[in-house]
Amino acid sequence: MPRIDVVVVMPVAARRSGLSDLALDRPVMVGMILLAIFVLGAIAVRALHKAVRAMQTAKDEYGKAFRDLSQLIQKAGGASNMSAKDQAALAGAVEAMPKLEDIIATIAGMQVGLVIPPYNDAAGVGAAMASNADEFVHCLALLKGNRDYVDGEKTLWEGRKASVEAVIAGVTAVPGADW
């Protein structure tokens, strides 16, 4: 009897393609991903450096504008018979304004990071169960102390700025003018 071979053809299930279809080893794929992350990081750092340089240039120009203004005000004071003491006080006050604004902005930036974590019942239970609760309380006290110190410094420098603004207003006030 002759032999009959039967060939059964099964349909191939549809499969999704992915990174594994590239026939790359896992370490090669990881290396490619890390290289991509590195390149993107380098691009981001370059953009950040460019932005910092632009900000510094703008800040320098802002300070220069106030220095130029203080020189012009000093000349105008001399032309209007202002005393030399008032001319120097006014020029110094005007030149100090961007520096004072920078100090206050820096302190405000510090305040952002000095936030006491909120307390709720779940936090209290977690603190009671923690083995290092004493360290947490110590760090919390340091954070609060630093926040209070920075708040005091901001108040101090805002007062100094108000004093400088008062000097400018006092020297530039027109006697008898009620605007």
GUVEX-976626 format. One line per 2 residues: their letters; for each residue x, y, z of N, C-alpha, C. Coordinates in steps of 0.2 Angstrom, whole numbers. Layout:
% GUVEX-976626
A	X,Y,Z,X,Y,Z,X,Y,Z  ...
//
This chain:
% GUVEX-976626
MP	4,-6,0,0,0,0,4,6,0  3,11,-4,7,17,-5,6,21,2
RI	11,24,3,11,28,9,9,35,7  4,38,11,2,45,10,4,50,15
DV	8,55,13,10,60,18,5,66,18  3,67,24,-2,73,25,2,79,28
VV	1,84,25,4,91,28,-2,95,30  -1,97,36,-6,101,39,-3,108,39
VM	-7,113,37,-4,120,37,-8,124,42  -5,126,47,-8,130,52,-7,137,51
PV	-13,141,52,-12,148,51,-7,151,57  -3,156,55,2,159,59,-2,164,63
AA	-2,164,69,-5,169,73,-2,176,72  -6,181,71,-4,188,70,0,190,77
RR	6,193,76,10,195,81,12,202,81  13,205,86,15,212,86,23,212,86
SG	25,218,82,32,219,82,34,223,87  40,223,89,43,227,95,50,228,94
LS	53,230,99,61,231,99,64,224,99  61,219,101,65,212,101,65,210,93
DL	61,213,89,62,211,82,68,213,79  72,218,82,78,221,79,83,216,80
AL	82,210,83,87,205,84,93,207,87  92,212,92,98,214,96,98,211,103
DR	104,210,106,104,208,112,102,213,117  99,211,123,97,215,128,102,220,130
PV	109,219,131,114,224,133,114,229,128  114,227,121,114,232,116,109,237,116
MV	102,234,117,97,239,118,97,243,124  99,241,129,100,245,135,106,250,134
GM	111,248,131,116,253,129,113,259,124  109,257,120,106,262,115,102,267,119
IL	98,264,123,93,268,127,97,273,132  103,270,135,107,275,139,110,280,135
LA	113,278,129,116,283,125,111,289,123  104,287,121,99,292,120,98,296,126
IF	98,293,132,97,297,138,103,302,139  109,300,138,115,304,138,114,310,133
VL	113,308,127,112,314,122,107,319,124  101,316,126,96,321,127,98,325,134
GA	101,322,138,104,326,144,109,331,142  113,330,137,118,334,135,115,340,132
IA	110,339,128,106,344,124,103,349,129  100,346,135,96,349,140,101,354,144
VR	107,351,145,112,355,149,114,361,145  115,360,138,118,365,134,112,371,134
AL	106,369,133,101,374,133,100,377,140  101,374,145,101,377,152,107,382,153
HK	113,380,150,119,385,151,117,391,146  114,390,141,113,396,136,108,400,140
AV	103,397,143,98,401,147,101,405,153  105,402,156,109,405,162,113,411,159
RA	117,410,154,121,415,151,116,421,149  111,420,146,106,425,144,103,429,150
MQ	102,425,155,99,428,161,104,433,164  111,430,165,116,434,168,117,440,164
TA	117,440,157,118,446,153,113,451,154  106,449,155,101,453,156,102,456,163
KD	104,452,168,105,455,174,110,460,174  116,459,171,121,464,170,119,470,167
EY	115,470,162,113,475,158,108,479,163  104,476,167,99,479,171,103,483,177
GK	109,480,179,113,484,184,116,490,181  119,489,175,122,494,171,117,500,170
AF	111,498,168,106,504,167,105,508,174  105,505,180,105,508,186,111,512,188
RD	117,509,186,123,513,187,123,520,182  121,519,176,121,524,172,116,530,174
LS	110,527,177,105,532,179,107,535,185  111,532,190,114,535,196,119,541,194
QL	123,540,188,127,545,186,124,551,183  118,549,179,114,555,177,111,559,182
IQ	108,555,187,105,559,193,110,563,196  116,561,197,121,564,201,123,571,197
KA	123,570,190,124,576,186,119,581,186  112,578,186,107,583,187,106,586,193
GG	108,582,199,108,585,205,113,591,206  119,590,203,124,596,203,121,602,199
AS	118,600,193,115,606,189,109,610,193  106,606,197,100,609,201,102,612,208
NM	109,613,209,111,615,215,110,611,221  109,604,220,108,599,226,115,599,229
SA	115,598,236,121,597,240,125,591,237  131,591,238,136,585,236,134,579,240
KD	132,580,246,130,575,251,123,571,248  118,575,246,112,573,243,113,570,236
QA	118,572,232,119,569,226,122,562,227  127,562,232,130,555,233,125,550,236
AL	121,553,240,116,548,243,111,546,238  109,550,234,104,548,228,107,544,223
AG	113,545,221,117,541,216,118,534,219  120,534,226,121,527,229,115,523,230
AV	109,527,232,103,523,233,100,520,226  101,524,221,98,522,214,103,516,212
EA	109,516,213,113,511,211,112,504,215  110,505,221,109,500,226,103,496,224
MP	98,499,221,91,496,220,92,489,217  95,488,211,95,481,208,99,476,213
KL	104,478,217,107,473,221,102,471,227  98,476,229,94,474,235,88,470,232
ED	86,471,226,81,467,223,83,460,222  90,459,220,93,453,219,93,449,226
II	95,452,231,96,449,238,89,447,240  84,451,239,77,449,241,74,443,237
AT	76,443,231,74,437,226,77,431,228  84,431,230,87,426,232,85,423,239
IA	83,427,243,80,425,250,73,422,248  69,425,244,63,422,242,63,415,239
GM	69,414,235,70,407,233,72,402,238  75,405,243,77,400,249,70,398,253
QV	66,403,253,60,402,257,55,396,254  56,396,247,52,391,244,54,384,246
GL	60,383,248,62,376,250,62,375,257  60,380,261,60,379,268,52,378,270
VI	49,373,268,42,372,270,41,366,275  38,367,280,37,362,285,32,357,282
PP	33,351,282,28,346,279,22,346,283  16,345,280,10,345,283,9,339,288
YN	5,341,293,4,335,298,-4,333,297  -5,326,297,-11,324,297,-11,317,301
DA	-17,314,302,-17,308,306,-13,302,304  -12,301,297,-8,296,295,-1,298,296
AG	1,304,296,8,306,297,10,305,304  5,306,309,6,305,316,7,298,317
VG	3,293,314,4,286,315,11,284,313  12,286,307,19,284,304,25,287,308
AA	24,293,311,30,295,315,30,291,322  24,289,324,24,285,331,27,278,329
MA	27,276,323,29,269,322,36,269,320  39,275,318,46,275,315,51,274,321
SN	56,271,319,62,270,324,66,276,324  66,280,320,70,286,320,66,293,321
AD	61,292,325,56,298,326,60,304,329  65,303,333,69,308,336,73,312,331
EF	76,308,326,79,312,321,75,316,317  69,314,315,64,317,311,62,324,315
VH	61,323,322,59,329,326,65,334,326  71,332,326,77,336,326,77,340,319
CL	77,336,314,77,339,307,71,344,306  65,342,309,60,347,308,61,354,312
AL	64,353,318,66,359,322,71,363,318  76,360,315,81,363,311,78,367,305
LK	73,364,302,70,366,296,66,373,298  62,372,304,58,378,306,63,383,308
GN	69,382,312,73,387,314,76,391,308  78,387,302,81,390,296,75,394,293
RD	69,392,293,64,396,290,63,402,293  63,402,300,62,408,304,68,413,303
YV	74,410,302,80,414,301,79,418,294  77,414,289,77,417,282,71,422,282
DG	66,420,285,60,425,286,62,432,289  66,431,294,69,437,297,74,441,293
EK	78,438,289,83,441,284,79,444,279  73,441,276,69,444,271,66,451,274
TL	64,451,280,61,457,283,66,462,283  72,460,285,78,465,286,79,468,280
WE	80,464,274,82,467,268,76,471,264  70,469,266,65,473,263,64,479,266
GR	66,480,273,66,486,277,72,490,274  78,487,272,83,491,269,81,494,262
KA	78,490,259,75,492,252,70,498,253  66,498,258,61,503,259,65,509,261
SV	70,509,265,74,514,267,77,518,261  80,514,257,83,516,251,78,520,247
EA	72,517,246,67,520,242,65,527,245  65,527,252,63,533,256,69,539,254
VI	75,537,254,80,541,252,79,544,245  78,540,241,76,542,234,70,547,234
AG	65,545,237,59,549,237,60,556,241  64,556,246,66,562,250,70,567,246
VT	75,564,243,79,569,239,76,571,232  72,567,229,69,569,223,62,573,224
AV	60,574,230,54,577,231,54,584,230  49,587,227,49,594,225,45,598,231
PG	49,602,234,46,606,240,39,610,238  34,608,242,28,612,240,23,609,235
AD	26,603,232,22,600,227,17,595,230  11,595,228,6,590,231,3,586,226
W	7,581,224,4,577,218,0,571,220
//
